[in-house]
Amino acid sequence: MHTLLALSPILVVFLLLVVLRWSAKAAMAVALTVTAALALTVWKTAPNVVAAAAANGVFTALTVLYIVFGAILLLNTLKESGAIRSIRQGFMDISPDRRVQVVIVAWLFGCLIEGSSGWGTPSAVGAPLLLALGFPAMGAVMSMLVIQSTPVSYGAVGTPILVGVKTGLDNPAFNDLVTGSSFQTTEAYLHQVGASVGLVHGIVGTLIPLILCGLLTRFFGAKRSFAEGLKVWPFALFAGVAFTVPYALTAHFFGPEFPSIVGAFVGLLVVVPLAKRGFLMPKEIFDFPERSQWEKNWMGSITQQDNHADAPTFSVFRAFSPYVIVIALLIITRTIPAIKAFVAKPDFALRWGEEGSQIIFGWNTFIWQNLLGSGINLKFEGMYSPGTVLIIAAIACIPIFKMDMKNFRRGWMDAGKTLIAAAPALMLSIPMVQVFINSQSADMSAVGALQSMPKVLAAGAAEMFSGMWPNVAPWIGSLGAFIAGSNTISNMMFSFFQFSTAQQIGLGFEQASLVIALQAVGGAAGNMISVHNIVAAAAAVGLINREGDIIRKTLIPMLYYVIQAGFIGQALITGSVVWWAVAIIAPLGFFFVMSKLSGTPEQNP
């Protein structure tokens, strides 16, 4: 009964958002109410914890909106300067085929942003860029969300593993075992987990560019044909391998910090020059229908077209240089220890309150420790936020393109209007998530005390599916990411649970690392359907109140990812030829079924 009750907030979100197609703000308002009521009445969560969790959710929503504002501002600035025309022409010169463009922009460039920053930034940056290239707003968001899978486990320079998994495993029982094992240190064990993550992602993720092309033609092509996207399979598979091979090798030999960054850099350096030379280019060019034929729900409130046809043209590198600035600043602030410490730590701070429960103001940081005595902390790091990086890049456009300040101010005003429209959904969805995560009973020593709702759900799954756990482990990870909007938080919640379950079903210490890896892989895939990420991405292209339609599309690749990861995990752990055969046949079955589902919405509701 508790498992079913813990599942009810998720069922409410799915029913209202995906099935009934309510707007996110309406659906999440109901879900927040249900979650808070369950926490207070059934879980007996302390009221101050529920209040603090909700407040933390609002605060987190503001930090996400700050990132979205920066992304929209950069896009608007590029449009106002006229540089967006040069960027658009640069991609058209590589190939006018939209399938090729989505692979380069979403898959390769998006993976580079994910490796550098994480936290949903690829969608906030990439979706507006695809929009500017002439993609429908819905297609731009879908494309960027689909790629938030393979690179996510190593996003933000390895944070989901180095922080998420490490924090999740920080338990006396695990620490004693790792000290007495051949690994000896947690760091060595994390390297093993990271290598396994790279292996599973490398196998599953290689097909993501091809699936992305199929989804693009299925939902946004004139023929509504998934098979039309598969016609670009040589190029899509080449781009997939160009990323996943250096990615997996980096994870195996060097650790979890740089696989996504290295894979994306190598992929861009290899794929783009060869694509310009016509290597593996499709014979037939795919483009979207005429704009007049687009369905209404494809389009958002932000137009693709710039209003400055008479503006000067720029070289492609000059036009794209603000994005180069974004990537460079993200990498510098996250990889150089001295700079990272300067922008992320309140070394010079004013403090109010007692130790352990105080407000800290640094020149660049705001922290509220132990909010309302709940143990929950609020934190904002201004210079470390991708939002600040995006705003700096937008300001840099003024001298780069010699902009008129009137046009620049117009970009700010338009970004602010879009942000106001997006705020309600995030202000409700993230507090719901925080209450859900922090719903443990106030007195854990009392009879009938309950762990938080996500942990109750995971324990219920372990009881039901222990014999098939490698197949189930990615689903637990995806559940955590769907709820929290973060692979890192999912790993924090469930890594030790996955480790314990692996031991209970008789797996050894080293094999348990593969189960933890499946958790991380599933957590990455869950980002594709996270309401948090979807609302932020939709806001960046002015696609408000269409979140349910987006999830209906991204749910397809997410299901492929977690199911296929489970098959591969089962095969790796058991060594069974049968499971390897299933893992090989499953993608073929997926492509066959998807190809048969082509047709218009009227033909295929």
C-alpha positions in Angstrom: 0.0 0.0 0.0 2.8 2.4 0.8 4.5 1.6 -2.5 1.3 2.5 -4.4 0.8 5.7 -2.4 4.4 6.7 -3.1 3.7 6.1 -6.8 0.6 8.2 -6.8 2.3 11.6 -7.3 4.1 10.2 -10.4 0.8 8.7 -11.7 -0.9 12.1 -11.2 1.8 13.8 -13.2 1.6 11.2 -16.0 -2.2 11.2 -16.1 -2.7 14.9 -16.1 0.3 15.9 -18.2 0.7 13.1 -20.7 -2.7 11.4 -21.0 -5.1 14.4 -20.4 -2.5 16.9 -21.8 -3.0 19.5 -19.1 -0.5 22.3 -18.9 2.5 21.7 -16.7 1.5 24.5 -14.3 -2.0 23.0 -13.8 -0.8 19.4 -13.5 2.1 20.2 -11.2 -0.2 22.3 -8.9 -2.3 19.2 -8.4 0.8 17.0 -8.0 2.3 19.3 -5.4 -0.9 19.3 -3.4 -1.1 15.5 -3.5 2.6 15.1 -2.6 2.4 17.5 0.3 -0.8 15.9 1.7 0.8 12.4 1.5 4.0 13.7 3.2 2.1 15.3 6.1 -0.5 12.7 6.7 0.8 9.2 5.7 4.6 9.7 5.8 4.3 11.9 8.9 7.0 14.3 7.5 7.7 17.3 9.8 5.8 20.4 8.6 9.0 22.5 8.7 10.7 20.0 6.3 7.8 20.1 3.9 7.8 23.9 4.0 11.6 24.1 3.6 11.5 21.6 0.7 8.9 23.6 -1.1 10.9 26.9 -0.5 14.0 25.2 -1.8 12.1 24.1 -4.9 11.0 27.7 -5.5 14.6 28.9 -5.0 15.9 26.2 -7.4 13.3 27.2 -10.0 14.6 30.7 -9.9 18.2 29.4 -10.6 16.8 27.4 -13.5 14.9 30.4 -14.8 18.2 32.4 -14.6 19.8 29.9 -17.0 16.8 30.0 -19.3 16.9 33.8 -19.4 20.6 33.7 -20.4 19.9 31.3 -23.2 17.0 33.3 -24.6 18.9 36.5 -24.2 21.8 35.1 -26.3 19.5 33.9 -29.0 17.7 37.3 -29.1 21.0 39.2 -29.2 22.2 37.0 -32.1 19.0 37.8 -34.0 19.1 41.5 -33.3 22.7 41.7 -34.5 22.0 39.7 -37.7 24.6 37.1 -36.8 21.9 34.4 -36.7 21.7 34.6 -40.5 25.4 33.7 -40.9 25.0 30.8 -38.4 22.1 29.5 -40.3 23.9 29.8 -43.6 27.0 28.1 -42.1 24.9 25.0 -41.2 23.2 25.1 -44.6 26.6 25.0 -46.3 27.5 21.8 -44.4 24.2 20.3 -45.6 20.7 21.6 -46.1 19.4 18.2 -44.8 17.7 18.7 -41.5 18.7 15.2 -40.4 22.3 16.1 -40.8 21.9 19.5 -39.0 20.1 17.9 -36.0 22.9 15.4 -35.6 25.6 18.1 -35.7 23.8 20.6 -33.5 21.9 18.5 -31.1 24.1 15.4 -30.8 27.6 16.7 -31.1 27.3 20.3 -30.0 24.7 19.4 -27.4 26.9 16.7 -26.0 29.8 19.2 -25.7 27.6 21.6 -23.7 26.4 18.7 -21.5 29.9 17.6 -20.8 30.9 21.2 -19.9 27.9 22.3 -17.9 25.1 19.7 -17.4 22.0 20.7 -15.4 19.8 21.0 -18.4 21.9 23.6 -20.1 22.1 21.8 -23.5 18.4 22.2 -24.0 18.4 25.8 -22.9 21.2 26.6 -25.4 20.6 24.2 -28.2 16.9 24.4 -28.6 17.0 28.2 -29.4 19.8 27.5 -31.9 17.8 24.9 -33.7 14.8 27.2 -33.7 17.0 29.9 -35.3 18.0 27.4 -38.0 14.3 27.0 -39.0 13.3 24.0 -36.9 9.8 23.9 -35.4 9.9 24.8 -31.7 8.5 21.4 -30.7 11.1 19.6 -32.9 13.9 21.7 -31.5 13.0 20.9 -27.9 12.4 17.2 -28.6 15.8 16.9 -30.3 17.7 18.5 -27.5 16.0 16.4 -24.9 16.7 13.2 -26.7 20.4 13.7 -26.6 20.3 14.5 -22.9 21.0 10.8 -22.3 24.3 9.4 -23.4 26.5 12.4 -22.3 24.6 13.1 -19.1 26.4 10.6 -16.8 29.6 12.7 -17.4 27.9 16.0 -17.5 29.3 19.1 -15.7 32.8 17.4 -15.8 31.7 14.1 -14.3 29.4 15.5 -11.5 26.8 12.7 -11.6 29.5 10.2 -10.8 32.1 12.2 -8.8 29.4 13.8 -6.7 26.2 11.8 -7.2 27.5 8.3 -6.9 30.2 9.1 -4.5 27.8 10.9 -2.1 25.2 8.1 -2.5 27.8 5.4 -1.5 29.1 7.4 1.4 27.9 4.9 4.0 29.9 3.1 6.8 28.9 -0.3 5.4 30.2 0.5 2.0 33.3 2.2 3.3 34.3 -0.9 5.3 33.8 -3.2 2.3 35.8 -1.0 -0.2 38.7 -0.7 2.2 39.0 -4.5 2.5 38.5 -5.1 -1.3 41.0 -5.1 -4.1 39.9 -1.5 -4.9 41.0 -0.2 -1.4 39.6 3.3 -2.1 36.3 4.8 -3.1 38.0 6.7 -5.9 39.2 3.4 -7.5 35.7 2.0 -7.2 34.3 5.1 -8.8 36.7 4.7 -11.7 35.4 1.2 -12.2 31.8 2.4 -12.1 32.6 5.2 -14.5 34.2 2.7 -17.0 31.1 0.5 -16.8 28.9 3.5 -17.4 30.9 4.4 -20.5 30.7 0.8 -21.8 26.9 0.6 -21.5 26.3 4.1 -22.7 28.7 3.5 -25.6 26.7 0.5 -26.8 23.2 2.0 -26.2 24.0 5.6 -27.2 25.5 4.9 -30.6 22.0 4.5 -32.0 20.7 7.8 -30.5 21.5 10.0 -33.6 19.7 7.5 -35.8 16.7 7.3 -33.5 16.7 11.1 -33.3 16.6 11.4 -37.1 13.7 8.9 -37.2 11.7 10.9 -34.6 12.4 14.1 -36.5 10.9 12.8 -39.8 8.1 10.9 -38.0 6.7 13.8 -36.1 7.8 16.8 -38.3 8.1 15.5 -41.8 5.5 15.8 -44.5 5.2 12.0 -44.8 5.2 11.4 -41.0 7.6 8.6 -41.7 10.1 7.2 -39.2 11.7 5.2 -42.0 12.5 8.5 -43.8 14.9 9.3 -41.0 16.6 5.9 -41.2 17.7 6.7 -44.8 20.5 8.7 -43.3 21.7 5.7 -41.3 25.4 5.7 -42.6 25.9 9.3 -41.5 24.0 8.9 -38.2 25.8 5.8 -37.2 29.1 7.4 -38.1 28.4 10.4 -35.9 27.3 8.1 -33.1 30.5 6.1 -33.2 32.6 9.2 -33.6 31.3 10.3 -30.2 30.9 7.1 -28.3 34.3 5.4 -29.1 36.5 8.2 -27.7 33.9 8.7 -25.0 34.0 5.1 -23.8 37.8 4.9 -24.1 38.2 8.1 -22.1 36.0 6.8 -19.3 37.9 3.5 -19.2 41.4 4.9 -19.1 41.1 8.4 -17.6 38.1 8.5 -15.4 34.7 10.3 -15.4 35.7 13.9 -15.7 36.1 14.3 -19.5 34.4 11.5 -21.5 31.5 13.7 -22.9 33.8 16.6 -23.6 36.4 14.5 -25.4 33.8 12.5 -27.3 32.1 15.7 -28.5 35.3 17.4 -29.5 36.6 14.4 -31.4 33.1 14.0 -33.0 32.9 17.6 -34.2 36.5 17.6 -35.5 35.9 14.4 -37.5 32.3 14.6 -38.5 31.9 18.3 -39.6 34.9 18.5 -42.1 33.9 15.2 -43.6 30.2 16.2 -43.9 31.3 19.3 -45.7 33.1 17.1 -48.2 29.9 15.1 -48.8 31.1 12.0 -46.8 28.1 9.7 -46.2 25.6 12.4 -47.1 22.1 11.3 -48.0 21.1 11.4 -51.7 17.7 12.8 -51.0 17.4 16.1 -48.9 14.9 16.1 -46.1 13.3 19.4 -45.1 10.3 20.3 -43.1 7.0 21.2 -44.9 6.3 24.8 -45.8 5.7 26.8 -42.7 2.1 27.4 -43.7 1.6 23.7 -43.4 3.0 23.3 -39.9 0.6 22.1 -37.2 -0.2 24.8 -34.6 1.3 22.8 -31.7 4.7 22.7 -33.5 5.2 26.4 -33.0 6.1 28.5 -29.9 5.8 32.2 -29.2 9.4 33.0 -30.3 9.8 33.4 -34.0 12.6 31.7 -36.0 13.2 34.6 -38.2 15.4 37.6 -37.5 14.0 41.0 -38.4 17.2 42.4 -39.8 17.5 41.2 -43.3 19.6 44.3 -44.2 22.1 43.7 -41.3 25.7 43.0 -42.2 26.8 39.4 -42.7 29.6 37.9 -40.7 32.0 35.0 -41.1 30.6 31.8 -39.7 33.3 31.7 -37.0 32.6 35.3 -36.0 28.9 34.7 -35.9 29.3 31.5 -33.9 32.0 33.0 -31.6 29.5 33.8 -28.7 28.9 30.0 -28.4 32.7 29.5 -28.4 32.8 31.9 -25.5 30.1 29.9 -23.7 31.9 26.6 -24.1 35.3 28.1 -23.2 34.0 29.8 -20.0 32.1 26.7 -18.9 35.2 24.5 -19.3 37.6 27.0 -17.6 35.3 27.6 -14.6 34.9 23.8 -14.1 38.3 22.4 -14.7 40.9 24.9 -13.4 40.9 24.5 -9.6 41.9 28.1 -8.8 39.3 29.7 -11.0 36.6 27.2 -9.9 37.3 28.0 -6.3 37.2 31.7 -7.0 33.7 31.6 -8.7 32.1 28.9 -6.6 33.2 29.3 -3.0 32.3 32.1 -0.5 35.9 32.6 0.8 35.0 36.2 1.7 31.5 36.1 3.3 29.2 37.7 5.8 27.4 35.3 8.1 24.3 35.6 10.2 23.1 33.0 12.7 24.6 30.2 14.6 26.9 27.5 13.3 25.0 25.0 11.2 22.0 27.3 10.8 23.0 30.5 9.2 22.8 32.7 6.1 26.0 33.3 4.2 26.5 36.1 1.7 29.7 36.0 -0.4 30.6 38.3 -3.2 29.3 35.7 -5.6 27.4 33.2 -3.4 24.2 33.0 -1.3 23.7 30.1 1.1 21.0 29.5 3.6 22.0 26.6 5.8 19.5 24.4 7.6 16.4 26.3 6.4 13.7 26.3 9.0 15.7 23.8 11.0 15.0 21.2 8.3 18.6 20.3 7.3 17.9 21.6 3.8 20.3 24.2 2.4 19.6 26.9 -0.2 22.5 27.7 -2.5 23.2 30.0 -5.4 26.6 30.6 -7.0 26.3 33.5 -9.4 29.5 33.4 -11.4 29.4 29.6 -11.5 25.9 29.4 -13.0 25.6 28.8 -16.7 23.2 31.7 -16.7 25.9 34.1 -16.0 28.1 32.6 -18.7 25.3 33.0 -21.2 24.7 36.6 -20.2 28.5 37.4 -20.5 28.4 35.9 -24.0 25.4 38.0 -24.9 27.1 41.2 -23.7 30.2 40.2 -25.7 28.0 40.4 -28.8 28.0 44.2 -28.5 31.6 44.7 -29.5 31.8 41.5 -31.6 29.0 42.6 -33.9 29.2 46.4 -33.2 25.6 46.3 -32.1 23.3 49.3 -31.6 22.3 49.5 -27.9 18.7 49.9 -28.8 18.6 46.5 -30.5 20.5 45.0 -27.5 17.9 46.4 -25.0 15.1 44.9 -27.2 16.7 41.5 -26.8 16.6 41.9 -23.0 13.0 42.9 -22.9 11.9 40.0 -25.1 13.8 37.5 -23.0 12.1 38.9 -19.8 8.7 38.5 -21.3 9.3 34.9 -22.3 10.7 34.2 -18.8 7.6 35.5 -17.1 5.4 33.1 -19.1 7.6 30.1 -18.2 7.9 30.8 -14.4 4.6 29.4 -13.1 5.3 25.8 -14.3 8.8 25.7 -12.8 7.6 27.4 -9.6 5.2 24.5 -9.0 7.1 21.5 -10.5 10.4 21.8 -8.7 8.8 22.3 -5.2 6.7 19.1 -5.8 10.0 17.3 -6.6 11.7 18.6 -3.4 8.8 17.6 -1.2 8.7 14.2 -2.8 12.5 13.7 -2.2 12.4 15.0 1.4 9.3 13.1 2.5 10.9 10.8 5.1 9.1 10.4 8.5 10.1 12.9 11.1 11.0 10.2 13.7 12.7 7.4 11.9 12.9 5.4 15.2 9.1 5.3 15.6 7.1 2.2 14.7 5.9 2.4 11.1 8.4 5.2 10.1 8.9 5.5 6.4 11.8 6.3 4.2 11.2 9.1 1.6 8.8 8.2 -1.2 11.4 7.5 -3.8 13.2 5.0 -1.5 9.9 3.3 -0.7 9.3 2.9 -4.4 12.7 1.5 -5.0 12.4 -1.0 -2.1 9.0 -2.1 -3.5 10.6 -2.7 -6.9 13.5 -4.7 -5.3 11.0 -7.1 -3.6 9.1 -7.7 -6.8 11.9 -8.0 -9.4 15.0 -9.2 -7.5 15.7 -12.1 -9.9 15.8 -9.7 -12.9 17.5 -6.8 -11.1 20.0 -5.8 -13.8 16.9 -5.2 -16.1 15.2 -3.2 -13.4 18.2 -1.1 -12.1 18.1 1.5 -15.0 14.4 2.0 -14.4 15.1 3.0 -10.8 17.7 5.5 -12.0 15.3 6.9 -14.6 12.6 7.3 -12.0 15.0 9.4 -9.8 15.9 11.6 -12.7 12.3 12.0 -13.8 11.4 13.1 -10.3 14.4 15.3 -9.6 15.4 16.5 -13.0 19.0 15.5 -12.3 21.1 12.4 -12.8 23.3 13.6 -9.9 20.4 13.6 -7.5 19.1 10.3 -8.7 22.5 8.8 -8.1 22.6 10.3 -4.6 19.3 8.8 -3.8 19.8 5.3 -5.1 23.4 4.4 -5.5 23.7 2.7 -2.1 20.3 1.1 -2.5 21.5 -0.4 -5.8 24.7 -1.6 -4.2 22.8 -3.2 -1.3 20.3 -4.9 -3.7 23.1 -6.2 -5.8 24.6 -7.9 -2.7 21.3 -9.3 -1.6 20.8 -11.1 -5.0 24.3 -12.6 -4.6 26.5 -10.4 -6.8 30.1 -9.8 -5.8 31.6 -6.5 -4.9 32.9 -5.9 -8.5 29.7 -7.0 -10.1 27.8 -4.6 -7.9 29.7 -1.7 -9.6 28.0 -2.7 -12.8 24.6 -2.5 -11.1 25.5 1.0 -9.9 26.6 1.8 -13.4 23.1 0.8 -14.7 21.6 3.1 -12.1 23.7 6.0 -13.5 22.8 5.1 -17.1 19.1 5.0 -16.3 19.4 8.3 -14.4 20.9 9.8 -17.6 18.0 8.5 -19.7 15.4 9.8 -17.3 16.5 13.3 -18.2 14.6 12.9 -21.5 11.3 12.9 -19.7 12.1 15.0 -16.7 9.3 17.7 -16.2 12.0 20.0 -14.8 14.1 19.8 -18.0 11.1 19.8 -20.4 9.6 23.0 -18.9 13.0 24.8 -19.0 13.6 23.7 -22.7 10.1 24.6 -23.7 10.5 28.0 -22.1 13.6 28.7 -24.1 11.7 28.5 -27.4 8.4 30.0 -26.1 6.6 26.7 -26.1 4.5 27.1 -23.0 1.8 24.7 -21.9 2.8 22.0 -24.4 4.9 19.9 -22.0 2.6 16.9 -22.2 3.0 16.7 -26.0 6.8 16.8 -25.6 6.9 14.0 -23.1 4.8 11.8 -25.4 7.6 12.1 -27.9 10.6 11.8 -25.7 9.1 8.9 -23.8 9.8 6.7 -26.9 13.7 7.0 -26.9 13.7 6.9 -23.1 12.0 3.5 -23.1 14.5 2.3 -25.7 17.3 3.5 -23.6 16.4 1.9 -20.2 15.2 -1.4 -21.8 18.3 -1.8 -23.9 20.6 -0.8 -21.0 18.8 -3.5 -18.9 19.4 -6.1 -21.5 23.1 -5.2 -21.8 23.5 -5.2 -18.1 21.9 -8.6 -17.7 24.2 -9.9 -20.5 27.3 -8.4 -18.9 26.5 -9.8 -15.4 25.3 -13.2 -16.4 27.5 -13.8 -19.5 24.5 -15.4 -21.1 24.5 -15.8 -24.9 20.7 -15.6 -24.7 20.8 -12.2 -23.2 23.3 -11.0 -25.7 21.1 -12.2 -28.5 18.2 -10.3 -26.9 20.3 -7.2 -26.7 21.2 -7.4 -30.4 17.7 -8.2 -31.6 15.9 -5.6 -29.4 17.0 -2.5 -31.4 16.0 -4.2 -34.7 12.6 -4.8 -33.2 12.4 -1.2 -32.1 13.2 0.2 -35.5 10.8 -2.3 -37.2 7.9 -1.3 -34.9 8.6 2.4 -35.2 8.7 2.2 -39.0 5.3 0.5 -39.1 3.8 3.4 -37.0 4.3 6.0 -39.7 1.4 8.2 -40.8 -0.4 11.3 -39.8 -1.9 11.8 -36.4 -5.3 11.1 -37.9 -4.1 7.8 -39.3 -2.2 6.9 -36.2 -3.7 8.5 -33.1 
